[in-house]
Amino acid sequence: MLRVTKLTDYASVVLTLLATAPQRVHSAAELAERAHLEAPTVSKLLKSLAQAGLVEAFRGANGGYRLSRSPEAISLIAIVEAIEGPLGMTECSLHDGDCGIQDYCGVRGNWQRINEVIAEALRGITLAHLLTPPTSRQPSRSRRQIAVQVVG
């Protein structure tokens, strides 16, 4: 099963809270309370999100955090990579030489293509999309169609 970590999930929650009032500066304590998360966890997330350029940090008595750009300009891949690091379905999707069977492997190229398809899908989803409730399910391509597109 492919999953993002709890921290990435929590980061998306915190960012959606910031996005509800994107011009306002929010304190870490306020965000933690609204998200029902522990304050140290939210502080850690905000630090990573600020390092990635997704939020701006302000010091002082009225300090806190706000989005660095509009929710429409923050992609889901940027959120995932701010917390998880570069997206890689497998080690060889990211780095050469990290696998003992690399010289004999016939699937590395396909994993790299799959990795790119997933990255492209995450690029197409923005923080603004996460703010809107999902509508009725759109007809989606079958798993077989997706696999044929990726591999074929």
N, C-alpha and C positions, 0 to 999 in steps of 0.2 A: 504494500500500500504506500502510495506517495502522500506525504504530509508535510506541511510547514510546522515549525515548532510553535509551542504556546506563545513564546515571545513575539513571533511574527503575527500571530492571531491577535494578541493584545495590542501590538503596535497599530494594527488596522483599526481597532476599537478606539484607541487614543486619538488617532488621526481623524477619524470620523467625528469625534467630539470637537476637535479643533476646527474642523471644516464647517460645523454648524454655525460658527461665528468667526470666520477666518481673519477678520481685521482686529479682533479683540485679543489681548494678551491674557492667557490662562495660566494659573499657577499649577505646579505639579501636584500639589495637595488637592486642589479642586478637581483636576482631571482624574486623580486616583479615586477620589470619592465618587465622582460621577460614573466611572467605569467599574466600580466595585473591585478595584485591584489594590494591592499593597503599594504604599507610597515609594518604597525603595525600588520596586519593579518598574513603576512608571518613570521614576527618575532615570533609571538605567536605560529604558527605552528612549526617553527624550534625548539623552546624551547621544545615543547612536543615531537617532533621527536628525539631530542637529549636525553631527559630523558628516552625515550623508547629504546635508543641504536641504532636507525636507521641511525642517522647522527652523525658526530663528529663536535664539535665546536672548532674554533681556534680564540684566541684573538689577538689583536694587529693591527698594520697598515695594514698588509696583511691578516687579519683574515677573517673568514667566516665559511662556512660549506661545508662538503663533505659527501658522503655516508660512513658509517662505514664498510660496506661489499659490495660485488658485488650485482648488481641488481637481479641476479639469486637466491641469498640467502635471499632476502627480500620478504616475503609472503604478500599477500593482507590482510590476517587476522592480521598480525603484524601492518600494516598501520592503519587498522580500529581500532584495540584495542589501538593503541598509541593515537588516537584522541578521540574515543568514550568510551573507557574502555572495560571491558570484554563483549564479544558478548552474548547477551541474547534476544531471541525472545520474551520471557515473563519474568516477575519477577521471577516466580518459576523455570525458566530454570537455574537460577543462585543461588538463595538463598532459603533456607527453612524458613518457618515461616513468609514470607512477604505477605501472602495472607489469607484473612479471610475465604475462602472456601477450603483451602488446604486439610482439613481432609475429605471433601466430594467430592473432584474433581477426576474425572476419566480420565482426559486427560493430566495430568501433565507429565506422563512418555512419552507420544507421543510428547509433546512439547520439552522435553529434547532430544529425538531422532532427531526431526526435527532440533533443534538447532545444534546438532553435525554434521548432514549432511551438513548444510550450512557452518559451521566452517571448515569442511573437504574440501569442495569445495573452500573456500577462501584460505586454506593452499596450494592448488594445483595451485594457480595463483600467479605469482611472478611479481615484478616490471619489470623484463625483458620482460614479456608478455605484459605489458602495453606500452612498447616502440615500439612494432611491430604493424603495422596496421592490423586490422582483415582481415582474408582471407574470401573466400566465406563461407557462413554459413555451418557448419557441420550438418548433420542430428542429431537432438537431440531427446532424449526420450520425450515422451508426459508427460504432467502434471500428468496424471493418473498413468503412469508407475513409476514416481518419488514418488508419494503419496503411491503407493502400496509398493515400496521398503522401504520407511521410516516407514510406519505404519505396514506393514504386516510382 
